[in-house]
Amino acid sequence: MYRRRIKLLFLAAVLAIPALALAQSAAPASPAATQAQIAALQQAITDARSAGDNAWMLVSAALVLLMTGPGLALFYGGLVRKKNILATMMQSFAMMCLVTVLWAVVGYSLAFGHGSAFIGGFEHLFLRGVSLTPNTDYAATIPEQTFMVYQLMFAIITPALITGAFAERMKFSAMAVFLSLWSLIVYCPMAHMVWGVGGLLNSAGGRIPSLDFAGGTVVHVTSGVSALICCLYLGKRVGYPHAKMQPHSMVLSFIGACLLWVGWFGFNAGSALAASSLATSAFVNTHFAAAAAAIGWSISEWIHNGKPTALGAISGAVAGLVAITPASGFVQPFPALVIGLLAGIFCFFMVFIVKSFFGYDDSLDAFGVHGAGGTLGALLTGLFATSAINAAFGKNAAGNPVATGALDGHWGQVLNQAAGVGLAWGISIVGTLVLLFVVDKLIGLRVSPEQEAEGLDITQHGEEGYDLNT
């Protein structure tokens, strides 16, 4: 009997253990434990978002570098005569190297350091203080080094675009010195004014808030206008316009243009600085504008010359990509189509009509596409920008988004855009003229007529792009 009772008590104890465990699990956690769990969950969400944003921005940086080499190198390289292909591609490659070093030493600090309304200071000299933690002034979810290297890719391609204007006639040494100085004296101040904290044209608190999502004024207006000044200062190529100077390989240019189109997604959508819905909007707008512009240019060329060309189609696509750059994070998809279509038609007009009328030798139409397209795109941004996509100016006292562009109710933004464009034109003209004059006096800008006739591949680099003897 005693043993039986012991067995029953033991069995009851065993059966009670799960019930006790269940009761304990059902018991409410202490407030401290609950807060710790919530904090851990919030940290996990923050870490996941940061990892996603950082991954997208590193990919975007690589895409923007792809735009310079091989994109721009192939696009420009195919458009020149075969005796100049390596020299032309080397100019883009040189910018990848030279601007990188300058950016690390002082360029990033001048563009994004704290300073005046016109230029940053020296707080990030030699990348001092640029760490693996976010700089909340610019991007709260990615390391500042990611932001820094992403912006570096913009600084690389901008002076490289200028080389299209003086292709086939500038010394390599002069190009290297001129564009290195240009990146510091023209590009960095413009980047600070538009994107830097406290910048004159910064849409978030600048005295003249100008909308430039991914570089319409900073990249395309500055490079395009500087390109025009370069070709006017250097003069025409020997034999222009009477000698035939046709592109030697449209295949290379076609491949380069397609690489530019793909890379531009990093250029524009990456400027959201996060893997966000704003990046999606910029991505869609970029693609739509490029397609519409290619059609606009092709139709214009068809009417003007009787047939559409491959060169016209790819030039139109690039013009659309240029024009949508400042607007890509501010407009709806249909206005993006309109901007692209207008850019294709307008840039065709600048290349075929205006350039022919004035007779300047913009070798690869850097001004006709980038200068004209960037100016048009910046102005149209002021017209079509909407707070439904990007509430650039925040919210009013009632908590409603403030009107962004003219059709959104803020007509004054068109004037702000015009002011930004005018300042970009001004700094580009003055800065480029001064630098060209100085470099010309120090080392000379142009190759000799004999060197130009022989080709820059041989005279500047001692090699040829094509060995026709093998």
N, C-alpha and C positions, 0 to 999 in steps of 0.2 A: 504493500500500500504506500509506504514511504517512497519507495523507488518510483512508483507510478506518478506520485505528486511531483517529484523532482523532474521527471520527463515532461510532464505537462507544463510546468513552469518554464523549463528550458525552451520548449516548443513555442510558448506564448512570447517569450523574449525574442526568439528568432523572427517570428512573424511581426513583431512590433518594430523591428529595425527599419524596414522600408517605410512604414507609416511615419516614424519619427523623422526620417530623412526627407520624406515628402513634405512634412509639416515645416521643417527647417527651410526647405527650398521655397515654400510658399510664403514664408515670413517676409515682411517688408524689409528691404535693405535700409541701412542707415542713410541719412541725408548725405553724409560725407562720401560714402561709397557710391551713391547715385551720381553726385557731382563729378567724382573721379571718372566714372564710366562715360558720362556725357563729354567731359573734356577730352578723354581718349578718343572718342568717336569723332569729335570735331577736329582733332589733330590729324586723325587718319584721313578725313575728307580733305583737309587743307593740303596734306602731303600728296594725296592723289591728284588734286588739281594742279599743284605746283609741278609734279612730274609730267603731267600731260601738257601743260603750257610750255614747259622747258623743252620737251621733246619736239613739239611743233615749231618752236622758235629756232632750235638748232637745225632742223630740216629746212626751215625758211632761209636761214643764213646760207646754207649750202646751195639752195636754189638761186639766191641772188648772186652768189659767186659764179654759179653756172652761167649766168647771164653775161658775164664778162669773158670768161674762158670756160668753155669754148664758144658760147653763143655769139657775143659781139665780135670776137676774133674771127670766126668763120663768116659771119655776116659781112663785115667790112672786108675781110681778106678776099672773098669771092668777087667783090665789086671793083677791085682795082685790077690793073694789068698784071700779068703773071710775073713780071720782073720785080714787083713790089709786094708780093703776098706775104713773105716772111717778115719784112720790115713792118708791114701793117699789123700783122698778128703780134709781133714783138712789142708794139706800142701798148696793146691791151695787157699783155703779160707783164710788161714793166710796171704798169700801174698796180697790178696785183701785188707786186713785191715792194715797190717804193712807198706806196700809200700805206701799206700795212705797218711798215717801220715808223713812218711819220705819225700815224694814228696812235701807236703805242707810246711814242715819246711825248707828243704834245697835242696831236689833233683831237683826240677824244676829249681832252680837258678843255680845249678851246670851244668845242661844239656843245658839250653837255655839262661842263663845270659851272659853278656859280660865278657870276661876273656881272657885267653891265647888261643893258637891254640889247646891246649889239654883238657882244662876244663873251665867251666864258673866261674863267680865270685859269690859274695854274694848279688848282688843288689836286688834279689827277695827273700831274706830270709824271711820266714814266709809269702810268697806270697806278700810281699811289692811291690806296684806298679803294680800288676797284676789286671787290671781293666776290666770294661765291654766295653771298647773301643778297637779297633784293635791295635795290635802291627805290624806295617807295615814291620818289619824285617822278619816276618814269614807268616802272613796271613792278607791281607788288608781288607777283607770283613767280618770278624767274630770277636767277642769280644776275647780279649786275654785269658779270663777265659775259653772260649770254647776250644781254642787251648791248654791251659794248661791241662784241664781235659781229652782231647782226648789223649794227649801224656802220661798222667798218666796211661791210660789203657795199653799202650805198656810197661811201666815200671813195671806194675803188672804181666803181663803174662810171661815176659822174665825170671825172676828167678823161676817162677812156672814151666817152662819147664824143668829146671835142676833136679827137684825132681824125674823125671822118671828114672834117672840114679842110684840113691841111694835108690829107693823104697824098703821098707820092712826091712831096717836095720839102719836108722839114728834116733837118739833121736829127739823128737819134739823140745825140747829146743835148741839143737845144730842147727837144721835146721832153726829155727827162727832167731837166732843170725847170723849164717853164711850168709843166703840169704839177710838179712837186710843190713849187711855190704857190701855184694857183689853188691847190687843194687846201692850203693853210690860209691864204689871204682872201679867197673868194668863197670857197665851199664852207669852211668851218664857221665863219661869221653868219652866213645865210642859214646854216643848219641850226645855229644857236638862236637866231632871231625867230625862227618858225617853231622849233621843237624844244629848245632849251628852256629851263626854268627861268622866268623873268624876261624871256625874249620879247622883243618889241612886237612881233607878229604872232606870238603864241596865242592859240585860240582859247587857252585856259588862263586868262588874266593879262594878256599882253595889251599894250596901249591901242594897238590896231589889230584886233583879233582876226587873223586870216586863216581860212580853212585849207589845210594841205595835208591830207591823210598820209600819203606815202611819197611825196617829193615832186609835185608838179612844179613849184617854184624852186625848191631847194636843189633838185636834180636837173630837171629838163629845161626850165627857163634859163638857169645859170649856164648850163653846158651849151645849150643851143645858141644863146646870144653871144657867148664867148666864142663859139665856133664861127659865127658870122664875122666878128671882129678879127679873128685869126686869118680867115681867107681874104678879107679886105686888106689887111696889113701885109701879108706875104705876097699878094698878087696871084695872078693866074699861073697855072702850069704851062710849061713850054708847049706851044701848039694849040692851046685851048682857045676857042672852041672848035677850031677847024680840023685838027687831027682827031682820028678815031680813038676814043678812050673808053671802049665798051668793057663791061665786066668780063673778066676772063673765065669765071666759073660760076654760073648761076646755081649750079647744084650745091656748091659750098654755101652760098648765100642763103639758099632755101633752107638748108639744114640749120644754119645759124639762126635764121628768123624763127623757125619752129622751136629751137632751144630757148630763144628769148621769150617766146609766148609761154612756154612751160615755166621757165624761171620766174616770170612776172607774177605768178601766183604767190611765190614767196615774197616778192617785192611788195605787193599790195595787201594780200590777205595776211601776211606776216606782220604788217604794220598795226594790226589789232593788238599785237604783243600778248596774245593769249589764244588758246584753242577754243574760241567762243563763237557765238552767233554772229558777232560783228565780222569775224574772219570769214564766215560763210558768205555774208553779204558782199564783202570786198572781192571774194573769189568769184562769185557769180557775176558781179558787175564787170570784173576784169575780162572774163571770157566773152560776155555779151558785146562789150565795146569793141574788142579786137575783131570779132566776126563782122559786126556792122561796118566798121571802118574799112575792112578789106573789100567789102561789097561796094561801099561808097566810092573808094578810089578806083576800083575796077570799072564801075559804070562810067565814072568821069573820064577815065582813060579811053574806054570804048567809044564814047561819044567824040572825044577830042582826036584820037589817033586811028579810030576804025577797028581796033582790036584790044582786048585786055591782055596784059602780059603778066608773067610770073613775078617779075620784079615789081610791077605795080601792086599786085595782090599782097606780097609780103611787106612792101613799104606801107601800104594802107593798114595792115594789121598792126605794125609797129606804131603807126600814128595813133591808132585807136588806143593802144596800150598806154602810150604817153598821155593822151588827153584824159583818160579815165583815172590816172594815178592820183591826182589830188582829190577826186570826187569819190573814189572807190568805196570809202567807208562812210559816205554821207548821203548817198542817193539810192533810190529804188531801182530795180532792174530795168524798167522801161526807159526812164531817163538815161540810164547807162547806154542803152541801144541808140538813143538820140544823140548823145555825146559822141559815141563812136562813129555814127554815120556822118555827122557834121565834121568831125575831125578828118575822116577820109577824104571828103570833098575839099575841105579847106586846105589841107596839107598838099593835096594834088595841085591845087591852084597856086600855092606858094612855090612849089618845085617847078611846075611847067610854065607858068605864066609870069610870076613875079621874078623868079631867078633869071628867066630868059630876057625879060624886059631890062633889068639892071645889068645883067651880064657878069655877075660875080661868080667866081669858081669855088663854090661849096662842093668839094669833090664828091662826097657821099651823102649830101643833103642833110647834114646834121642840124643846120638851122631850119630848113624847110619842114623837117619832121619834129625835132625836139623843141626848138625854140618856138615855132609857130604852134605846134600841137600842145606844148606845155602852157603857153599863154592862153590859148582858147579853152583848154580844160580847166585852168584855174578860174577863169571868169565864169564859165558855165557851172562850176561848183557853187558859186555864190547864188546862182539862179535856182538850181535844182536841189540843193541840200535840204534835208528834212530831219526834224527831231524824231520822227518815227523810226529812223535808222540809227541816228547818233545824236543824242541831246548834248551837242558840243558846249552849249552855254548854260547847262544845268537847268534848274527849275526855279520858278518864281515863288512868291510867298504862299501862294495857294497850293504849291506842290505840283503844278503842271509844268511840263517841259517848255522852255523858252524857244520861240521860233528860231530856226537855224538859217534857212536860205530865203530868197526873195519869194518864191512861190509858196513857201511855208509861212510867209507873213513878215519877214525881216528883209526889206528891200535894201536897207543900208549895207547888208553884207556884200552886195555887188561892189559897192565902193571900197569896202575893206579888201576885197579880192584884188581890185584894181590897184590899190595902194601897195599890196604885197607884190604884185607883178611888176609895178613900176620900180619898186626898190630892188627887186631881183635884176631887172634890166640895168638899172643904174650901177649897182655894185659890179655887175659882170662887165659892162662896157669900160668903166674906169679901171677896175682891177686888171682886166686883161690887157688893155692898152699900155698901162704902166709896166706890167711884167714883160710883155713882148718887147717894149723899147729897151728895158734893162738887159734882158737876155740877148737881144740882137746886138747891143753895144759890147757886151762882154765876150760872147763866143760866136755870134752870128746865128741866124735862124735857118736860112735856106741852103740847100746843097747847091753846088755849081750847076750850070746848064748841062755840062758834060756828064756829071754824076747823075743828074735827073734822067738824061737820055739813056744811060747805061742801066739804071735801075737801082733802087735803094737796097735791094737784097745784097747785091755785090758790093756796092760802094760803102754801105754802112755796116754790114755784117759779114762780108766775105764768103757768102754762101748763096745757094739758089734754092728756091722752093721746088723746082722741077728740074731734074737732070735729064735733059732731052737726048743725051748721048747713050743712055743705057736702055 
